[in-house]
Amino acid sequence: MFRRPGFYTRRRLATLAALLGLTASIALLQSPTASAALPTPVSAATARTYLASLTVATENRTGYSRDLFPHWITISGSCNTRETVLKRDGSNVTTDSSCAATSGSWYSPYDGATWTAASDLDIDHLVPLAEAWDSGASKWTTAQRQAFANDLTRPQLIAVTDNVNQAKGDQDPATWMPSRTAYRCTYVRAWVQVKYYYNLSVDSAEKSALQNYLASC
């Protein structure tokens, strides 16, 4: 026969339940967020509206060179764009006198990996430089391309696992998406926002892929 718990037993159970609830809350707060520190992209509804307004055009890579997009410029003091993003996207990041990250923890939302060495991370141009060139940046000035390559205001730069970024290369969402499916909605919303802001075109396969992903956001 089960006995009804006495007063002290009930109090111990209540205390235990409260502690378990507090532990769960702390774990939730400490778990990585789906968006890391990327500037929050527009909503899915807004992204769908933006996408509908983008010009659909065939891409052209003639004349492209990464050097045409001056990147990792000085942002503040001795800190360049890469170092600024590493500090923004990491936890408990410490830097030396030249602003290089010497310790910290970084969560890569593309693949869900966590790293403690800055050398394991690349700063991804969410819309790759070559993709931008293909879809309109070939007509920009060098100053405009520099602004794009170092944009900390739009959701365009993010610290991610280096080999994941290298596998992505210059691919658009028709051929590459983050392996972590929970991040894909954020990714496509950011992609469309950047393309819209910079008045870049999309090709037909890219637009179709974006529409499909946004439909499930």
N, C-alpha and C positions, 0 to 999 in steps of 0.2 A: 504494500500500500504506500502511495506517495504521501509524504507529509507536507503540509503547508510550511514554507520557510518561516522561521522565527524572525523577530525584529532585527537582530544583529545580522542574521544571514541575508535578509532582504536589503539591509543597508550596504553590506559588502557587495552584493550583486549590483546594486545601483551604482556604487562607486566604480566597480569594474566596468560596467557598461559606459559610464561617463568617460573613463580613461580610454576605452577602446574607440569611442566616438571622437575624442580629441586626437588620438593617434591617426585615425583615418583622415581627419580634417587636415592635419599637418602633412600627411603623405600626399593629399590632393594638392595642397598649396605648393609642395616641393616638386611635384611631377612636372615634366616639361610641357609647355603650352603648345598648341597646334601651330601657332604662328611665330614662335620664337620671338625675336625682337624686330622682325620685318615691319615697317610701317603698315598699319592695317589697310588692306586693299578695299576698294569699293564693294558694295553688296553684290550678290549674284544678280539681282534684278537690274541694278545699274550697269553691271558688266554686260548683261545681255543687250541692254539699250546701246551701250557704247559699241559693242561688237557689230550690231546691225548697221551702224553708221560708218564703219571702216571700209575703205576702198579695197576691193579684191583685185589683185594684180599678180602677174607672174614675177617671181623673184629673179634678180640679176646680180651676180656676184662679181662681175667684171671690175677689175681695179682694186679689189678689197685688200687691205693690209691692216693688221691689228694696230700697227704703229700710227695709223690715221686717227685713232681714238686715244689721245693722251690720257692715261689712267694712273691711279694711285698718286694723285697730286697732294700737296700739303693742304691739310684742312685747318689745323690749329697748332701753333708752336712747331714741335718736331713731329707731329702725328700726321701721317698720310691717310688716304682713304681706307686702305686695307686695315691699318691699325685702328682706325676709328670704328670700323664695322666689327672687328674682333672684340673691342672693348664693349661696344653696344650689345652684341649678341651673346657675350659670355657671362658667366657668373663668377664673382670673386676674382676678377681679372686684375693682376698686378703687372705693371710695366716698368721698364728701366728708364734711364735718363734720355734715351733716344726714342722712347714711346713703344719699343718692341715688347710684346706680351711675354712675360717670363713664367707666369703661372695662371691657372684659371680652369674653368670647365665650360665646354661648349657642347650643346645639343644640336645635332644636325636634323632638321625636320624632314629632309628628303628621305632619309633611310632609318631614322630613329637611333642613330649611334651617338654616343657621348665620348668626347675626347678631352684630354688634359694637356695636350701639347698643341700650341698654335700651328706648328708645322704640319699637323695632320688635317688642316683646314684650308680650303680655298674660299675666296670671296667670289661667289657666283654672280655674274650679270644675268639676272633672271631672263630677260630678253637678251640673248647673246649679241655681242658686238657685230659679228658677221651677219646675223639675222637682221639687225637694225640696218646694216649697209644694204642688204638685199631688198629691204622694204622701204627705202626712202632716204636713209642717212648718207648715201653716196652724194646727195645734192646739198648736204649741210656744209657749213663752214667748220674749220678745225675747232673753233671755240664751242660750237654747238655739239660737236662730237665729244669734246672733253666734258661738257656739262652732263651729257648722257652717261658717259663711262664712270662718272663719279657722283651720280645722283643719290643723295642720302634722304631726299624728301619723299620721292615716290617709292613704291615697293619693288625696287630694282636690284638692290644689293643685299646679299645674305651669306653668312658663313655656313658652309656645308662641308661634309667629308670630301677630301681632295679627290679621291679616285672616282667618287660619284659625279662630281663636277666634270671631271675629265671624260667620263663615259657619256655624259650629256653632250659635251662639245658645243656645237652650234645648232643643235636640233630644236625644232619647234614641237608643240604638243601633238602634232600628227604622228611623230615618230619617237618621242621620249616624254615620259612623265615620271614624277617621283615614285619610287617603289612603295613608299608609305601612302596607302590609299587615303588615309585620313587627312592628308595635306593637299590632295589634288584640287579640291575646291578653292582653297586659298591660293594655290599656284595659278590656276587659270584666271581667277579674278584679278590677281596682280598682273598677269601677262596682258590681259585686255586693257587694264588701266594704263599701263606703261605705253602700249601701242597707241591708245587713244590720245594720251597726253602729248605724245611726240608726233602725232599725225602720221603714223607708219601704216603701211598697207598690210594685208594678210593674203596668203595664197588660198586657193579653194580648199585644199586638204586641211590646212591649218584652221580655217574658219569652221569647217565641218566638225573637226575634233573639238574645238572650243565650244561649239554649240552643244555637242553631245555631253561634254563634261558639265557645262553650266546647267543643263537641263536637270541634272541630279543634285545640284547644290541646294 
